[in-house]
Amino acid sequence: MDRFVDQLRVRSEPRPLREPTERERLRTAFSRFPTGVCVVAFEAEGGPRGITVNSFTSVSFDPPLLLVSIQRSASSHDLLLDRPFSVNVLGSSQEDVAWHFAGRPNASPVWIEGAETPRLAGVLAWFECTPWAHYDGGDHTLVLGEIQSFSSRRGDPLGFNGSRFTEISETVLGREHLI
């Protein structure tokens, strides 16, 4: 015990924190915007594949289009382009599924064979798409899909905020109900 106390008395000066890079500062700024979490799934050699994304948006009702942003360095990036794909909106209980397709494999996900492409079981919403177009987005590719079929159910979505997963409650009213 005395040795421990002696070590506390001889503390070294704290090291200064390094300044974050511009990229790290930008990533932090982006992380202040909460998003949902999706898995983009498709069929490739060897079976169904998936990529976890948090950059997903609706684009058009006529024709029905959506957009996902896929990091170019993702191992499945080149396989996905020009193939039918599904976007699977994850529920708050599906964090393990998000990690599975983000490079930390765990228990195998449950697949459903869709009309166009594989989908994941138990998701809050799914969209089966055929390729519409893809565009250069710097270190990402912006992939537009034409929605061929879709479905949704109620539930709390899995969210991503501040570089970590969180639950987005659909049942708790926010301040907007006071207005």
Rosetta constraint file for C-alpha pairs under 8 A:
AtomPair CA 1 CA 5 HARMONIC 6.45 0.50
AtomPair CA 2 CA 6 HARMONIC 6.11 0.50
AtomPair CA 3 CA 7 HARMONIC 6.25 0.50
AtomPair CA 4 CA 8 HARMONIC 6.42 0.50
AtomPair CA 5 CA 9 HARMONIC 6.46 0.50
AtomPair CA 6 CA 10 HARMONIC 6.52 0.50
AtomPair CA 7 CA 11 HARMONIC 6.63 0.50
AtomPair CA 20 CA 24 HARMONIC 5.80 0.50
AtomPair CA 20 CA 25 HARMONIC 6.26 0.50
AtomPair CA 21 CA 25 HARMONIC 6.23 0.50
AtomPair CA 22 CA 26 HARMONIC 6.14 0.50
AtomPair CA 23 CA 27 HARMONIC 6.11 0.50
AtomPair CA 24 CA 28 HARMONIC 6.18 0.50
AtomPair CA 25 CA 29 HARMONIC 6.23 0.50
AtomPair CA 26 CA 30 HARMONIC 6.15 0.50
AtomPair CA 27 CA 31 HARMONIC 6.11 0.50
AtomPair CA 28 CA 32 HARMONIC 6.75 0.50
AtomPair CA 28 CA 162 HARMONIC 7.27 0.50
AtomPair CA 28 CA 163 HARMONIC 7.88 0.50
AtomPair CA 29 CA 33 HARMONIC 7.89 0.50
AtomPair CA 31 CA 161 HARMONIC 5.78 0.50
AtomPair CA 31 CA 162 HARMONIC 4.75 0.50
AtomPair CA 31 CA 163 HARMONIC 5.76 0.50
AtomPair CA 32 CA 161 HARMONIC 6.26 0.50
AtomPair CA 32 CA 162 HARMONIC 5.63 0.50
AtomPair CA 33 CA 161 HARMONIC 6.46 0.50
AtomPair CA 33 CA 162 HARMONIC 7.83 0.50
AtomPair CA 34 CA 159 HARMONIC 6.72 0.50
AtomPair CA 34 CA 160 HARMONIC 5.63 0.50
AtomPair CA 34 CA 161 HARMONIC 4.51 0.50
AtomPair CA 34 CA 162 HARMONIC 7.57 0.50
AtomPair CA 35 CA 54 HARMONIC 6.06 0.50
AtomPair CA 35 CA 55 HARMONIC 7.46 0.50
AtomPair CA 35 CA 159 HARMONIC 5.58 0.50
AtomPair CA 35 CA 160 HARMONIC 5.29 0.50
AtomPair CA 35 CA 161 HARMONIC 6.63 0.50
AtomPair CA 36 CA 54 HARMONIC 5.83 0.50
AtomPair CA 36 CA 89 HARMONIC 7.44 0.50
AtomPair CA 36 CA 90 HARMONIC 7.78 0.50
AtomPair CA 36 CA 157 HARMONIC 6.73 0.50
AtomPair CA 36 CA 158 HARMONIC 5.96 0.50
AtomPair CA 36 CA 159 HARMONIC 4.39 0.50
AtomPair CA 36 CA 160 HARMONIC 6.04 0.50
AtomPair CA 37 CA 52 HARMONIC 7.16 0.50
AtomPair CA 37 CA 53 HARMONIC 6.06 0.50
AtomPair CA 37 CA 54 HARMONIC 4.71 0.50
AtomPair CA 37 CA 55 HARMONIC 7.94 0.50
AtomPair CA 37 CA 89 HARMONIC 6.21 0.50
AtomPair CA 37 CA 90 HARMONIC 5.89 0.50
AtomPair CA 37 CA 98 HARMONIC 7.39 0.50
AtomPair CA 37 CA 157 HARMONIC 7.80 0.50
AtomPair CA 37 CA 158 HARMONIC 5.84 0.50
AtomPair CA 37 CA 159 HARMONIC 5.67 0.50
AtomPair CA 37 CA 160 HARMONIC 6.56 0.50
AtomPair CA 38 CA 52 HARMONIC 5.80 0.50
AtomPair CA 38 CA 53 HARMONIC 5.33 0.50
AtomPair CA 38 CA 54 HARMONIC 6.02 0.50
AtomPair CA 38 CA 56 HARMONIC 7.57 0.50
AtomPair CA 38 CA 87 HARMONIC 6.35 0.50
AtomPair CA 38 CA 88 HARMONIC 5.21 0.50
AtomPair CA 38 CA 89 HARMONIC 4.49 0.50
AtomPair CA 38 CA 90 HARMONIC 5.57 0.50
AtomPair CA 38 CA 98 HARMONIC 7.49 0.50
AtomPair CA 39 CA 50 HARMONIC 6.05 0.50
AtomPair CA 39 CA 51 HARMONIC 5.37 0.50
AtomPair CA 39 CA 52 HARMONIC 4.40 0.50
AtomPair CA 39 CA 53 HARMONIC 5.94 0.50
AtomPair CA 39 CA 87 HARMONIC 5.84 0.50
AtomPair CA 39 CA 88 HARMONIC 5.11 0.50
AtomPair CA 39 CA 89 HARMONIC 6.77 0.50
AtomPair CA 39 CA 90 HARMONIC 7.40 0.50
AtomPair CA 39 CA 98 HARMONIC 6.95 0.50
AtomPair CA 39 CA 101 HARMONIC 7.19 0.50
AtomPair CA 40 CA 50 HARMONIC 5.36 0.50
AtomPair CA 40 CA 51 HARMONIC 5.23 0.50
AtomPair CA 40 CA 52 HARMONIC 6.43 0.50
AtomPair CA 40 CA 53 HARMONIC 7.10 0.50
AtomPair CA 40 CA 85 HARMONIC 6.60 0.50
AtomPair CA 40 CA 86 HARMONIC 5.58 0.50
AtomPair CA 40 CA 87 HARMONIC 4.61 0.50
AtomPair CA 40 CA 88 HARMONIC 6.30 0.50
AtomPair CA 41 CA 48 HARMONIC 6.87 0.50
AtomPair CA 41 CA 49 HARMONIC 5.55 0.50
AtomPair CA 41 CA 50 HARMONIC 4.19 0.50
AtomPair CA 41 CA 51 HARMONIC 6.61 0.50
AtomPair CA 41 CA 85 HARMONIC 5.51 0.50
AtomPair CA 41 CA 86 HARMONIC 5.15 0.50
AtomPair CA 41 CA 87 HARMONIC 6.48 0.50
AtomPair CA 41 CA 88 HARMONIC 7.57 0.50
AtomPair CA 41 CA 117 HARMONIC 7.55 0.50
AtomPair CA 41 CA 118 HARMONIC 6.40 0.50
AtomPair CA 41 CA 119 HARMONIC 6.38 0.50
AtomPair CA 41 CA 120 HARMONIC 7.91 0.50
AtomPair CA 42 CA 48 HARMONIC 5.67 0.50
AtomPair CA 42 CA 49 HARMONIC 5.50 0.50
AtomPair CA 42 CA 50 HARMONIC 6.43 0.50
AtomPair CA 42 CA 80 HARMONIC 6.77 0.50
AtomPair CA 42 CA 83 HARMONIC 7.18 0.50
AtomPair CA 42 CA 84 HARMONIC 6.45 0.50
AtomPair CA 42 CA 85 HARMONIC 4.60 0.50
AtomPair CA 42 CA 86 HARMONIC 6.45 0.50
AtomPair CA 42 CA 117 HARMONIC 5.70 0.50
AtomPair CA 42 CA 118 HARMONIC 5.91 0.50
AtomPair CA 42 CA 119 HARMONIC 7.92 0.50
AtomPair CA 43 CA 47 HARMONIC 5.69 0.50
AtomPair CA 43 CA 48 HARMONIC 4.44 0.50
AtomPair CA 43 CA 49 HARMONIC 6.09 0.50
AtomPair CA 43 CA 83 HARMONIC 7.88 0.50
AtomPair CA 43 CA 84 HARMONIC 7.88 0.50
AtomPair CA 43 CA 85 HARMONIC 7.64 0.50
AtomPair CA 43 CA 117 HARMONIC 6.26 0.50
AtomPair CA 43 CA 118 HARMONIC 6.55 0.50
AtomPair CA 44 CA 48 HARMONIC 6.03 0.50
AtomPair CA 44 CA 49 HARMONIC 6.62 0.50
AtomPair CA 44 CA 79 HARMONIC 6.83 0.50
AtomPair CA 44 CA 80 HARMONIC 7.99 0.50
AtomPair CA 48 CA 118 HARMONIC 6.42 0.50
AtomPair CA 49 CA 76 HARMONIC 7.61 0.50
AtomPair CA 50 CA 76 HARMONIC 7.61 0.50
AtomPair CA 50 CA 101 HARMONIC 5.74 0.50
AtomPair CA 51 CA 74 HARMONIC 7.93 0.50
AtomPair CA 51 CA 76 HARMONIC 7.17 0.50
AtomPair CA 51 CA 101 HARMONIC 5.07 0.50
AtomPair CA 51 CA 102 HARMONIC 6.37 0.50
AtomPair CA 52 CA 98 HARMONIC 5.73 0.50
AtomPair CA 52 CA 99 HARMONIC 7.64 0.50
AtomPair CA 52 CA 101 HARMONIC 5.21 0.50
AtomPair CA 52 CA 102 HARMONIC 5.30 0.50
AtomPair CA 53 CA 68 HARMONIC 7.54 0.50
AtomPair CA 53 CA 69 HARMONIC 7.34 0.50
AtomPair CA 53 CA 70 HARMONIC 7.20 0.50
AtomPair CA 54 CA 160 HARMONIC 7.30 0.50
AtomPair CA 55 CA 68 HARMONIC 5.72 0.50
AtomPair CA 55 CA 69 HARMONIC 5.50 0.50
AtomPair CA 56 CA 66 HARMONIC 7.39 0.50
AtomPair CA 56 CA 67 HARMONIC 5.65 0.50
AtomPair CA 56 CA 68 HARMONIC 4.50 0.50
AtomPair CA 56 CA 69 HARMONIC 6.71 0.50
AtomPair CA 57 CA 66 HARMONIC 5.80 0.50
AtomPair CA 57 CA 67 HARMONIC 5.38 0.50
AtomPair CA 57 CA 68 HARMONIC 6.71 0.50
AtomPair CA 58 CA 65 HARMONIC 6.42 0.50
AtomPair CA 58 CA 66 HARMONIC 4.42 0.50
AtomPair CA 58 CA 67 HARMONIC 6.32 0.50
AtomPair CA 59 CA 64 HARMONIC 7.54 0.50
AtomPair CA 59 CA 65 HARMONIC 5.22 0.50
AtomPair CA 59 CA 66 HARMONIC 4.91 0.50
AtomPair CA 59 CA 67 HARMONIC 6.49 0.50
AtomPair CA 60 CA 64 HARMONIC 5.18 0.50
AtomPair CA 60 CA 65 HARMONIC 4.91 0.50
AtomPair CA 60 CA 66 HARMONIC 6.93 0.50
AtomPair CA 61 CA 65 HARMONIC 6.59 0.50
AtomPair CA 63 CA 146 HARMONIC 7.19 0.50
AtomPair CA 64 CA 146 HARMONIC 5.78 0.50
AtomPair CA 64 CA 147 HARMONIC 5.48 0.50
AtomPair CA 65 CA 144 HARMONIC 6.59 0.50
AtomPair CA 65 CA 145 HARMONIC 5.58 0.50
AtomPair CA 65 CA 146 HARMONIC 4.63 0.50
AtomPair CA 65 CA 147 HARMONIC 5.77 0.50
AtomPair CA 66 CA 144 HARMONIC 5.62 0.50
AtomPair CA 66 CA 145 HARMONIC 5.48 0.50
AtomPair CA 66 CA 146 HARMONIC 6.73 0.50
AtomPair CA 66 CA 147 HARMONIC 7.17 0.50
AtomPair CA 67 CA 142 HARMONIC 6.62 0.50
AtomPair CA 67 CA 143 HARMONIC 5.50 0.50
AtomPair CA 67 CA 144 HARMONIC 4.47 0.50
AtomPair CA 67 CA 145 HARMONIC 6.37 0.50
AtomPair CA 68 CA 142 HARMONIC 5.96 0.50
AtomPair CA 68 CA 143 HARMONIC 5.34 0.50
AtomPair CA 68 CA 144 HARMONIC 6.67 0.50
AtomPair CA 69 CA 140 HARMONIC 6.13 0.50
AtomPair CA 69 CA 141 HARMONIC 5.69 0.50
AtomPair CA 69 CA 142 HARMONIC 4.60 0.50
AtomPair CA 69 CA 143 HARMONIC 6.13 0.50
AtomPair CA 70 CA 74 HARMONIC 7.39 0.50
AtomPair CA 70 CA 77 HARMONIC 6.62 0.50
AtomPair CA 70 CA 140 HARMONIC 5.25 0.50
AtomPair CA 70 CA 141 HARMONIC 5.25 0.50
AtomPair CA 70 CA 142 HARMONIC 6.48 0.50
AtomPair CA 70 CA 143 HARMONIC 7.29 0.50
AtomPair CA 71 CA 77 HARMONIC 6.97 0.50
AtomPair CA 71 CA 139 HARMONIC 6.12 0.50
AtomPair CA 71 CA 140 HARMONIC 4.21 0.50
AtomPair CA 71 CA 141 HARMONIC 6.43 0.50
AtomPair CA 72 CA 77 HARMONIC 5.82 0.50
AtomPair CA 72 CA 78 HARMONIC 7.92 0.50
AtomPair CA 72 CA 139 HARMONIC 5.66 0.50
AtomPair CA 72 CA 140 HARMONIC 4.98 0.50
AtomPair CA 72 CA 141 HARMONIC 6.38 0.50
AtomPair CA 73 CA 77 HARMONIC 7.00 0.50
AtomPair CA 73 CA 139 HARMONIC 7.75 0.50
AtomPair CA 76 CA 80 HARMONIC 6.18 0.50
AtomPair CA 77 CA 81 HARMONIC 6.84 0.50
AtomPair CA 79 CA 83 HARMONIC 7.77 0.50
AtomPair CA 80 CA 84 HARMONIC 7.98 0.50
AtomPair CA 80 CA 85 HARMONIC 7.53 0.50
AtomPair CA 81 CA 131 HARMONIC 7.75 0.50
AtomPair CA 81 CA 134 HARMONIC 7.70 0.50
AtomPair CA 81 CA 143 HARMONIC 7.70 0.50
AtomPair CA 82 CA 131 HARMONIC 5.55 0.50
AtomPair CA 83 CA 130 HARMONIC 6.87 0.50
AtomPair CA 83 CA 131 HARMONIC 6.19 0.50
AtomPair CA 84 CA 116 HARMONIC 6.27 0.50
AtomPair CA 84 CA 117 HARMONIC 6.02 0.50
AtomPair CA 84 CA 128 HARMONIC 7.50 0.50
AtomPair CA 84 CA 129 HARMONIC 5.63 0.50
AtomPair CA 84 CA 130 HARMONIC 4.40 0.50
AtomPair CA 84 CA 131 HARMONIC 5.86 0.50
AtomPair CA 85 CA 116 HARMONIC 7.40 0.50
AtomPair CA 85 CA 117 HARMONIC 5.66 0.50
AtomPair CA 85 CA 118 HARMONIC 7.52 0.50
AtomPair CA 85 CA 128 HARMONIC 6.03 0.50
AtomPair CA 85 CA 129 HARMONIC 5.34 0.50
AtomPair CA 85 CA 130 HARMONIC 6.48 0.50
AtomPair CA 85 CA 131 HARMONIC 7.71 0.50
AtomPair CA 85 CA 145 HARMONIC 7.89 0.50
AtomPair CA 86 CA 117 HARMONIC 6.39 0.50
AtomPair CA 86 CA 118 HARMONIC 6.87 0.50
AtomPair CA 86 CA 119 HARMONIC 6.08 0.50
AtomPair CA 86 CA 126 HARMONIC 6.67 0.50
AtomPair CA 86 CA 127 HARMONIC 5.33 0.50
AtomPair CA 86 CA 128 HARMONIC 4.34 0.50
AtomPair CA 86 CA 129 HARMONIC 5.78 0.50
AtomPair CA 87 CA 119 HARMONIC 7.79 0.50
AtomPair CA 87 CA 126 HARMONIC 5.53 0.50
AtomPair CA 87 CA 127 HARMONIC 5.19 0.50
AtomPair CA 87 CA 128 HARMONIC 6.70 0.50
AtomPair CA 87 CA 129 HARMONIC 7.93 0.50
AtomPair CA 88 CA 119 HARMONIC 6.85 0.50
AtomPair CA 88 CA 120 HARMONIC 6.54 0.50
AtomPair CA 88 CA 123 HARMONIC 6.17 0.50
AtomPair CA 88 CA 124 HARMONIC 7.57 0.50
AtomPair CA 88 CA 125 HARMONIC 5.99 0.50
AtomPair CA 88 CA 126 HARMONIC 4.53 0.50
AtomPair CA 88 CA 127 HARMONIC 6.72 0.50
AtomPair CA 89 CA 123 HARMONIC 5.74 0.50
AtomPair CA 89 CA 124 HARMONIC 5.53 0.50
AtomPair CA 89 CA 125 HARMONIC 5.08 0.50
AtomPair CA 89 CA 126 HARMONIC 6.13 0.50
AtomPair CA 89 CA 157 HARMONIC 7.51 0.50
AtomPair CA 90 CA 94 HARMONIC 5.96 0.50
AtomPair CA 90 CA 95 HARMONIC 7.87 0.50
AtomPair CA 90 CA 98 HARMONIC 7.69 0.50
AtomPair CA 90 CA 123 HARMONIC 5.03 0.50
AtomPair CA 90 CA 124 HARMONIC 5.86 0.50
AtomPair CA 90 CA 125 HARMONIC 7.52 0.50
AtomPair CA 90 CA 157 HARMONIC 6.04 0.50
AtomPair CA 90 CA 158 HARMONIC 5.67 0.50
AtomPair CA 91 CA 95 HARMONIC 7.92 0.50
AtomPair CA 91 CA 122 HARMONIC 7.89 0.50
AtomPair CA 91 CA 123 HARMONIC 5.88 0.50
AtomPair CA 91 CA 124 HARMONIC 5.64 0.50
AtomPair CA 91 CA 155 HARMONIC 6.72 0.50
AtomPair CA 91 CA 156 HARMONIC 5.73 0.50
AtomPair CA 91 CA 157 HARMONIC 4.19 0.50
AtomPair CA 91 CA 158 HARMONIC 4.85 0.50
AtomPair CA 92 CA 156 HARMONIC 5.60 0.50
AtomPair CA 92 CA 157 HARMONIC 4.87 0.50
AtomPair CA 92 CA 158 HARMONIC 3.89 0.50
AtomPair CA 92 CA 159 HARMONIC 7.31 0.50
AtomPair CA 92 CA 166 HARMONIC 7.43 0.50
AtomPair CA 92 CA 167 HARMONIC 5.29 0.50
AtomPair CA 92 CA 168 HARMONIC 7.36 0.50
AtomPair CA 93 CA 158 HARMONIC 7.24 0.50
AtomPair CA 94 CA 98 HARMONIC 6.60 0.50
AtomPair CA 94 CA 158 HARMONIC 7.08 0.50
AtomPair CA 95 CA 99 HARMONIC 6.30 0.50
AtomPair CA 95 CA 158 HARMONIC 7.00 0.50
AtomPair CA 95 CA 165 HARMONIC 7.33 0.50
AtomPair CA 96 CA 100 HARMONIC 6.05 0.50
AtomPair CA 96 CA 106 HARMONIC 7.18 0.50
AtomPair CA 97 CA 101 HARMONIC 6.54 0.50
AtomPair CA 97 CA 106 HARMONIC 7.98 0.50
AtomPair CA 97 CA 109 HARMONIC 6.67 0.50
AtomPair CA 98 CA 102 HARMONIC 6.15 0.50
AtomPair CA 99 CA 103 HARMONIC 6.51 0.50
AtomPair CA 99 CA 104 HARMONIC 5.32 0.50
AtomPair CA 99 CA 105 HARMONIC 6.82 0.50
AtomPair CA 99 CA 106 HARMONIC 7.83 0.50
AtomPair CA 100 CA 104 HARMONIC 4.91 0.50
AtomPair CA 100 CA 105 HARMONIC 4.11 0.50
AtomPair CA 100 CA 106 HARMONIC 5.57 0.50
AtomPair CA 100 CA 107 HARMONIC 7.80 0.50
AtomPair CA 101 CA 105 HARMONIC 6.78 0.50
AtomPair CA 109 CA 120 HARMONIC 7.14 0.50
AtomPair CA 109 CA 121 HARMONIC 7.87 0.50
AtomPair CA 110 CA 120 HARMONIC 6.02 0.50
AtomPair CA 110 CA 121 HARMONIC 5.56 0.50
AtomPair CA 111 CA 118 HARMONIC 6.51 0.50
AtomPair CA 111 CA 119 HARMONIC 5.76 0.50
AtomPair CA 111 CA 120 HARMONIC 4.79 0.50
AtomPair CA 111 CA 121 HARMONIC 5.81 0.50
AtomPair CA 112 CA 118 HARMONIC 5.76 0.50
AtomPair CA 112 CA 119 HARMONIC 5.09 0.50
AtomPair CA 112 CA 120 HARMONIC 5.81 0.50
AtomPair CA 112 CA 121 HARMONIC 6.06 0.50
AtomPair CA 113 CA 117 HARMONIC 6.60 0.50
AtomPair CA 113 CA 118 HARMONIC 4.71 0.50
AtomPair CA 113 CA 119 HARMONIC 6.30 0.50
AtomPair CA 114 CA 118 HARMONIC 5.14 0.50
AtomPair CA 114 CA 119 HARMONIC 6.15 0.50
AtomPair CA 114 CA 128 HARMONIC 7.58 0.50
AtomPair CA 115 CA 128 HARMONIC 7.92 0.50
AtomPair CA 116 CA 128 HARMONIC 6.34 0.50
AtomPair CA 116 CA 129 HARMONIC 7.23 0.50
AtomPair CA 116 CA 130 HARMONIC 7.60 0.50
AtomPair CA 116 CA 148 HARMONIC 7.98 0.50
AtomPair CA 117 CA 128 HARMONIC 6.74 0.50
AtomPair CA 119 CA 126 HARMONIC 7.36 0.50
AtomPair CA 119 CA 128 HARMONIC 7.97 0.50
AtomPair CA 124 CA 152 HARMONIC 5.49 0.50
AtomPair CA 124 CA 153 HARMONIC 5.30 0.50
AtomPair CA 124 CA 154 HARMONIC 6.62 0.50
AtomPair CA 124 CA 155 HARMONIC 6.52 0.50
AtomPair CA 124 CA 157 HARMONIC 7.08 0.50
AtomPair CA 125 CA 150 HARMONIC 7.28 0.50
AtomPair CA 125 CA 151 HARMONIC 5.54 0.50
AtomPair CA 125 CA 152 HARMONIC 3.96 0.50
AtomPair CA 125 CA 153 HARMONIC 6.37 0.50
AtomPair CA 126 CA 150 HARMONIC 5.41 0.50
AtomPair CA 126 CA 151 HARMONIC 5.64 0.50
AtomPair CA 126 CA 152 HARMONIC 6.52 0.50
AtomPair CA 127 CA 147 HARMONIC 6.18 0.50
AtomPair CA 127 CA 148 HARMONIC 7.43 0.50
AtomPair CA 127 CA 149 HARMONIC 5.91 0.50
AtomPair CA 127 CA 150 HARMONIC 4.34 0.50
AtomPair CA 127 CA 151 HARMONIC 6.90 0.50
AtomPair CA 128 CA 147 HARMONIC 5.72 0.50
AtomPair CA 128 CA 148 HARMONIC 5.58 0.50
AtomPair CA 128 CA 149 HARMONIC 5.29 0.50
AtomPair CA 128 CA 150 HARMONIC 6.15 0.50
AtomPair CA 129 CA 145 HARMONIC 5.10 0.50
AtomPair CA 129 CA 146 HARMONIC 5.06 0.50
AtomPair CA 129 CA 147 HARMONIC 4.41 0.50
AtomPair CA 129 CA 148 HARMONIC 5.38 0.50
AtomPair CA 129 CA 149 HARMONIC 7.33 0.50
AtomPair CA 130 CA 145 HARMONIC 5.43 0.50
AtomPair CA 130 CA 146 HARMONIC 5.29 0.50
AtomPair CA 130 CA 147 HARMONIC 6.73 0.50
AtomPair CA 130 CA 148 HARMONIC 6.97 0.50
AtomPair CA 131 CA 143 HARMONIC 7.74 0.50
AtomPair CA 131 CA 144 HARMONIC 6.46 0.50
AtomPair CA 131 CA 145 HARMONIC 4.72 0.50
AtomPair CA 131 CA 146 HARMONIC 6.28 0.50
AtomPair CA 132 CA 143 HARMONIC 7.85 0.50
AtomPair CA 132 CA 144 HARMONIC 5.36 0.50
AtomPair CA 132 CA 145 HARMONIC 4.89 0.50
AtomPair CA 132 CA 146 HARMONIC 5.64 0.50
AtomPair CA 133 CA 143 HARMONIC 6.22 0.50
AtomPair CA 133 CA 144 HARMONIC 5.20 0.50
AtomPair CA 133 CA 145 HARMONIC 7.01 0.50
AtomPair CA 134 CA 141 HARMONIC 6.60 0.50
AtomPair CA 134 CA 142 HARMONIC 5.42 0.50
AtomPair CA 134 CA 143 HARMONIC 4.40 0.50
AtomPair CA 134 CA 144 HARMONIC 5.85 0.50
AtomPair CA 135 CA 141 HARMONIC 5.75 0.50
AtomPair CA 135 CA 142 HARMONIC 5.07 0.50
AtomPair CA 135 CA 143 HARMONIC 6.62 0.50
AtomPair CA 136 CA 140 HARMONIC 6.85 0.50
AtomPair CA 136 CA 141 HARMONIC 5.09 0.50
AtomPair CA 136 CA 142 HARMONIC 6.37 0.50
AtomPair CA 137 CA 141 HARMONIC 5.00 0.50
AtomPair CA 137 CA 142 HARMONIC 5.92 0.50
AtomPair CA 155 CA 169 HARMONIC 7.98 0.50
AtomPair CA 155 CA 170 HARMONIC 6.81 0.50
AtomPair CA 156 CA 167 HARMONIC 6.67 0.50
AtomPair CA 156 CA 168 HARMONIC 5.74 0.50
AtomPair CA 156 CA 169 HARMONIC 5.02 0.50
AtomPair CA 156 CA 170 HARMONIC 5.53 0.50
AtomPair CA 156 CA 171 HARMONIC 7.85 0.50
AtomPair CA 157 CA 167 HARMONIC 6.17 0.50
AtomPair CA 157 CA 168 HARMONIC 5.35 0.50
AtomPair CA 157 CA 169 HARMONIC 6.97 0.50
AtomPair CA 157 CA 170 HARMONIC 7.73 0.50
AtomPair CA 158 CA 165 HARMONIC 6.90 0.50
AtomPair CA 158 CA 166 HARMONIC 6.07 0.50
AtomPair CA 158 CA 167 HARMONIC 5.00 0.50
AtomPair CA 158 CA 168 HARMONIC 6.14 0.50
AtomPair CA 159 CA 165 HARMONIC 5.58 0.50
AtomPair CA 159 CA 166 HARMONIC 4.85 0.50
AtomPair CA 159 CA 167 HARMONIC 5.39 0.50
AtomPair CA 159 CA 168 HARMONIC 5.73 0.50
AtomPair CA 160 CA 164 HARMONIC 5.48 0.50
AtomPair CA 160 CA 165 HARMONIC 4.48 0.50
AtomPair CA 160 CA 166 HARMONIC 5.72 0.50
AtomPair CA 161 CA 165 HARMONIC 6.42 0.50
AtomPair CA 161 CA 166 HARMONIC 6.79 0.50
AtomPair CA 173 CA 177 HARMONIC 6.50 0.50
AtomPair CA 175 CA 179 HARMONIC 7.37 0.50
